[in-house]
Amino acid sequence: MQDELDGDDDVPIPASDDQPLEVDVRIDDDISSAVLEAFGGDTSHIINRFEIAASAAAQHRGFTSGEIGIFATTDPAIREINRLHLSHDYATDVISFSYQCESPLVQGELTVSLEMALAQSQRIGRPAIDEAILYVIHGVLHVTGMDDHDVDDRRAMRTCEQAVLRQLGLPDAERFDADRFDALDGLDPTDSAPTRST
């Protein structure tokens, strides 16, 4: 997505609203084989699951055309992206960038840390791929215009996340709600979680 620029202006080429939603998933070559093994060892499986989750989240919000790019990477790489683009010097679960968001057309990209998904999944007892799918859904909801900086917006985002997780048939979606684990960590679920970036 970022390499599809319009001339010298370094501005993404607007997507056409008559093209179907395209999801492009790339897996960072720097992800260790141990991390990939925890996700089933097959990158095509990760790519497929992320494509399905991103499409479901976008469609849940009424976005059916455009492009969403997903880059699955490491904690150090997402930390650098977070530092460069958001001035936050820490690793995070997902960072999203929305370039165009006017239903039914969306254009944006997100970066997901597979290392963070693995660490969090081990901590809470959920499959790593399911945790990463939550990050993809969360990022796509941001790309499609949702926010989670105040209580009402956060509640609406959590409701959408849960609906998409259920639609995807992920077991115990409510049991693994992000706010529930923020509360277990002593964080106020009404505040924006410190590991979430937009």
N, C-alpha and C positions, 0 to 999 in steps of 0.2 A: 504494500500500500504506500509506504513512504517513498518507494522508488518509482512510483507512477506520478511524476511531477509534471506540471504544466510549464514547459520551457525553463527560463532562468528564474522565474518567480518563486520556485520551490513551494508551490501551492498544489495540493492534491487536485487532480482532475475530477470535477464533479461527476458523480455516477448518474446514470439515467434512471428515471423512475419506472421505465418499462423493462428493465432487466431484472431477472430474479435475484434474490439475495445470494451473494457469493461469500463463503467463509473460507479464508485461506489460513491454514494452521502451519506454522513452522516450529520445529523442535531444535533448540540450540545444540550445536555439536559439543559444547562444553559440559553438558549434563552427563554425570558419571553413569557408568553401566550399572552400578549398584542402585542408583535412584531409578533408572529406567526399569530395572528388574522389579522394583517395588510397585511399579505401575503395570506390570505384566510382561515387561521386556520387549514388547512389540510396539514400536512408534506408530505404526499404522492404526493400532487399536486406540491409542491416545488421540491421534488426529481425528479419527472417526467419531469418537465420543465427544470431543470438543466441538466438532462441526455440528453435530446433532444438538448439543446443549445451546450453542450460540444461536442457531436458527430458531430453536424453541423459545428462547428468551426474547429474541427480536420479534418473532411473530406474536408472542404473548402481549407485546406492547403495540402491535399493529404495524410493524415494519416488515415488509415483504420483498423489498428490493434494495439494491445497493451492495456495499462491500464492507465486510468486517475482517480485519486481520488479527490473528492471534499468534503471539510469540511466546512459547513455553521455554523458560530459561532457569538460571541459577539464582541463588540469593545475592552473590556479588554483582551479577549483571543487573538485576532489578534494583539493587541499591544504587548503582551508578545512574540508572535511568531516573530514579526517584530524586537523586541529588541534582542531576543536570536540569530536569524539567520542572520539578516541584520544590526544589531547595530543601528537601528532607533527606538527611544523611543517615538513612537506615533502610534495611531490606523490608519489603512489604509483600503481601500476598498477590495483589493485582493492581495494576495501574492502567487507566483507560484514557483514551484521547478521542473526542468526538469531533469530526470535521464537518459533518452535515447531518442534520437531524430534523427532518420534516416529513412526517408520515405520508406515504408509506416508504419513503426513501431514507436510508441511513448510510453513513460512511464514517468509519472510525477504526480504531485498533486498540488492542490491549496486550499487556505483557503479564504473564502469570509465572510465579515462581513454583516450579515443581518441588524444589527442595523444601520450601516452606509448607507446601501442601502435605508432603510426606511427614515432616516433623509434627505438624498439627494432627494429622490423621493417626499417627502412632500415640500421641498424647490422649486423644479422645476415643480411640478405638473404632475408627471408621476406615473403610478402604481409601487408600490414597487417591485413587481416580475419582471417587465421589467427592472428596474434599476439593480437588482441583476443579471439578465440574462446578461446584458452588462458586469458586473464584471466577470462572468463565461467565456464569450467569450474572454474578454481581457486576462484573466489568461491562457486560453487554447492556445491563440495565442502566448503567451510567452513560454509556455511549448513546443510548436511546432517550436520554434526557432526564433520567431519575437522579435524585440526590439523596444523601442521608446525613445531612449536617444538622437537622433539627429533628425533634421527636416525631412529629407527624410524617415527615419525609422518610425517616428511618423505618417507621412502622409500615408505611406503604411499600418500601423496598423489600422489607422482610416478607411481607405478604406475597409479593410477586415472586421472590426467590422460592418460597415454599410451594407456590402454585406450579412453578416450572419444574421443580424437583419432583413433585408428585406426578406431573404430566410425563416426566421421563421414567417414572416407575422406580425411583430410588427409594429403597426401604428406609423407614424411620426418618423421613425428611424432617419432621418437627423435632425429633430427638436431637438432631444435630444443628439446630438453629444457632447462628453466630451469636446472637444476643445472650443466649443461655450460657455459652462458654465465656463470654465477656464477664458475665456476672460471677461465674465460678472463679475467674481470675481477679475478682475484686474491682472490676471496672463497672462503671455505671452504664447499663444498657441503653440509657437515653442519650448518652454522649456518642459521638462518632468514634468508632474503634480506632486506636492508634495504628493498627496494622493495615487499615484500609486507606487507599489513596485513590484519587480520581484523576 
